[in-house]
Amino acid sequence: MNSYWHESVAGSKIDRDSLNKNIDVDIAIVGAGFSGLWTAYYLKQLQPDARIAILEANQVGFGASGRNGGWCSGFLPMTLSEIAKQSGRQAAVDIYRESFATLDEIERVIHHEQIDCDYHRGGTIQGATNSVQCKRITDEVKTMHDYGFDESDSRLLSSAETRTRISIPDLMAAAYTPHCAAIHPAKLVTALAKVVENNNVKIYERSHVNEINSRQIKLKDAIVRAEVVVRATEGFTSRIKHHRRTLAPLYSYMVATEPLTKSQREQIGWQNRETYHDARNMIIYVQITKDGRIAFGGRGAPYHFASRVKPEYDMHHRIHQQIIASMYEIFPITKNLKITHRWGGPLGVPRNWRPSVNFDPRSGLASLGGYVGDGVAATNLAARTLAHLISGDDHRLTKLAWVNHPSRKWEVEPMRYFGINGLLKLSSSMDRHEQATGEVDKLRSKILDIFI
Ligand SMILES: Cc1cc2nc3c(=O)[nH]c(=O)nc-3n(C[C@H](O)[C@H](O)[C@H](O)COP(=O)(O)OP(=O)(O)OC[C@H]3O[C@@H](n4cnc5c(N)ncnc54)[C@H](O)[C@@H]3O)c2cc1C
């Protein structure tokens, strides 16, 4: 894997201990990505004397946290209407307001802890290149306003304003939200690990956890006893005993170009580093890095039978070629640029496609995740919530709709394989249909709604 982020972060290669003897701690966290590290960070704020250990199978930031698109977005992977249907209108508004405010919190910590992670809150532009996408973005802005959010949260851009922000051919319409920042994810996750270590949290690397039980974790050569055990393993969860069907690993892939020249940057505009996506069904996501590279990602890779996660899956020639083709279409200028990096990784998808934060004080078992590829900011909110739940205080975050709302397990194979891959194919075919006809395929859309 040749991730631009890992390659461009200085000092990431700290040689940490592995765990090869039994230990007793108060709180043990499995996984040193954003979820695990933010959880440790906030637990230490609430319980400074707690003995906390993090067990990481590889190294800090090895998972999605070190290799994502760097969109630190206040938008959750479930819509306001979906949350309202399950938990009521006010619950939907509450969690979205907290999620938007999470960017202020991340910004506060970055300043307070003096973390340099190329953070820039330029917002997000969502483009539309056919009439179905135009209607989709108009409807999304309208839904936000129906729920009491206003133009300062989400609005349509005039074509004149769009042109002043970014130059993209064939854009028919665009919407804007300020609730997103572009970050360098590997810099953030690496720095966060150092911050928690300075707060006396012990991180063990190359320490793969085989089994998680109430108040006990089993590794190959060690047992960890803890009052509370937190699972923060996202796309790799299927490798833990009894968790094969908890989260399905779906892969997302990225490429990065060499930096744009000054004149190319002038042609394309994009001075405020807004993140960019469009309203197709099969998600694409783009940011311009601090040093002026286009980092372009996309989903849609096939799911691997039995939720397998293997290092060789981190690269996917066909999907990388598709991502490059989409990038050339949206930013023709990139045809003149070298593609310097290609990489990918697994994200965690629960059966109901909604993240959750879970804690059972009787067993001491806790978990957070299932962000479906939208976890950079959500991990912070989930971790703060979990830290309050574990600390047993009556904080407002512990009332949010995703608390103790775990999804049911995925179907057994081969149903899971055919179901997930069928939905992925359906999404891509809908995009082709919408682009060719300018119309929604109602039947396919209905099928997708039923299963997602
Ligand atoms: C290519 C890609 C692009 C993405 N782009 C974005 C984006 O732009 N914006 C956004 O919001 N989200 C994005 N995401 C998703 C986002 O990165 C994740 O939701 C988020 O990083 C999840 O953090 P985490 O700590 O829960 O999981 P991870 O970062 O995956 O961390 C889990 C950690 O647990 C460790 N682990 C797993 N199993 C074990 C075990 N048995 N024993 C010990 N350790 C274990 C892993 O090694 C890993 O380090 C993207 C994901 C990918 C893959």
The ligand as a MOL file (V3000), in Angstrom:
LIG
                    3D

  0  0  0     0  0            999 V3000
M  V30 BEGIN CTAB
M  V30 COUNTS 53 58 0 0 0
M  V30 BEGIN ATOM
M  V30 1 C -9.8950 4.7220 1.9720 0
M  V30 2 C -10.8050 5.2700 3.0260 0
M  V30 3 C -11.2390 6.5900 2.9290 0
M  V30 4 C -12.0580 7.1350 3.9320 0
M  V30 5 N -12.3870 8.4570 3.8590 0
M  V30 6 C -13.0710 9.0250 4.8830 0
M  V30 7 C -13.2790 10.4340 4.9000 0
M  V30 8 O -12.7750 11.1700 4.0590 0
M  V30 9 N -14.0220 10.9480 5.9310 0
M  V30 10 C -14.5580 10.1560 6.9050 0
M  V30 11 O -15.2510 10.6670 7.7950 0
M  V30 12 N -14.3100 8.8290 6.9410 0
M  V30 13 C -13.5620 8.2580 5.9640 0
M  V30 14 N -13.2750 6.9230 6.0080 0
M  V30 15 C -13.7090 6.1690 7.2000 0
M  V30 16 C -12.9050 6.5610 8.4230 0
M  V30 17 O -11.5360 6.5700 8.1230 0
M  V30 18 C -13.2250 5.5780 9.5370 0
M  V30 19 O -14.6150 5.6020 9.7860 0
M  V30 20 C -12.5130 5.8930 10.8460 0
M  V30 21 O -11.1560 6.1450 10.6360 0
M  V30 22 C -12.7250 4.7260 11.8050 0
M  V30 23 O -11.8110 4.8290 12.8720 0
M  V30 24 P -11.6750 3.6070 13.8620 0
M  V30 25 O -10.6620 3.9750 14.8540 0
M  V30 26 O -13.0220 3.2170 14.3410 0
M  V30 27 O -11.1720 2.3980 12.9430 0
M  V30 28 P -9.7190 2.1450 12.3370 0
M  V30 29 O -9.0090 3.3750 12.0300 0
M  V30 30 O -9.8900 1.1480 11.2320 0
M  V30 31 O -8.9430 1.4790 13.5440 0
M  V30 32 C -9.1890 0.1880 13.9950 0
M  V30 33 C -7.8600 -0.3090 14.5580 0
M  V30 34 O -8.1000 -1.5030 15.2700 0
M  V30 35 C -7.0290 -2.3790 15.0450 0
M  V30 36 N -7.5420 -3.7390 15.2630 0
M  V30 37 C -8.5240 -4.3420 14.5940 0
M  V30 38 N -8.7230 -5.5930 15.0490 0
M  V30 39 C -7.8440 -5.7600 16.0610 0
M  V30 40 C -7.5600 -6.8480 16.9270 0
M  V30 41 N -8.2230 -7.9990 16.8290 0
M  V30 42 N -6.5850 -6.6950 17.8580 0
M  V30 43 C -5.9240 -5.5090 17.9870 0
M  V30 44 N -6.1510 -4.4600 17.1630 0
M  V30 45 C -7.0950 -4.5850 16.2150 0
M  V30 46 C -6.6570 -2.1410 13.5830 0
M  V30 47 O -5.3400 -2.5750 13.2910 0
M  V30 48 C -6.8380 -0.6410 13.4740 0
M  V30 49 O -5.6450 0.0560 13.7110 0
M  V30 50 C -12.4700 6.3300 5.0330 0
M  V30 51 C -12.0450 5.0100 5.1290 0
M  V30 52 C -11.2140 4.4780 4.1430 0
M  V30 53 C -10.7420 3.0540 4.2780 0
M  V30 END ATOM
M  V30 BEGIN BOND
M  V30 1 1 1 2
M  V30 2 1 2 3
M  V30 3 2 2 52
M  V30 4 2 3 4
M  V30 5 1 4 5
M  V30 6 1 4 50
M  V30 7 2 5 6
M  V30 8 1 6 7
M  V30 9 1 6 13
M  V30 10 2 7 8
M  V30 11 1 7 9
M  V30 12 1 9 10
M  V30 13 2 10 11
M  V30 14 1 10 12
M  V30 15 2 12 13
M  V30 16 1 13 14
M  V30 17 1 14 15
M  V30 18 1 14 50
M  V30 19 1 15 16
M  V30 20 1 16 17
M  V30 21 1 16 18
M  V30 22 1 18 19
M  V30 23 1 18 20
M  V30 24 1 20 21
M  V30 25 1 20 22
M  V30 26 1 22 23
M  V30 27 1 23 24
M  V30 28 2 24 25
M  V30 29 1 24 26
M  V30 30 1 24 27
M  V30 31 1 27 28
M  V30 32 2 28 29
M  V30 33 1 28 30
M  V30 34 1 28 31
M  V30 35 1 31 32
M  V30 36 1 32 33
M  V30 37 1 33 34
M  V30 38 1 33 48
M  V30 39 1 34 35
M  V30 40 1 35 36
M  V30 41 1 35 46
M  V30 42 1 36 37
M  V30 43 1 36 45
M  V30 44 2 37 38
M  V30 45 1 38 39
M  V30 46 1 39 40
M  V30 47 2 39 45
M  V30 48 1 40 41
M  V30 49 2 40 42
M  V30 50 1 42 43
M  V30 51 2 43 44
M  V30 52 1 44 45
M  V30 53 1 46 47
M  V30 54 1 46 48
M  V30 55 1 48 49
M  V30 56 2 50 51
M  V30 57 1 51 52
M  V30 58 1 52 53
M  V30 END BOND
M  V30 END CTAB
M  END
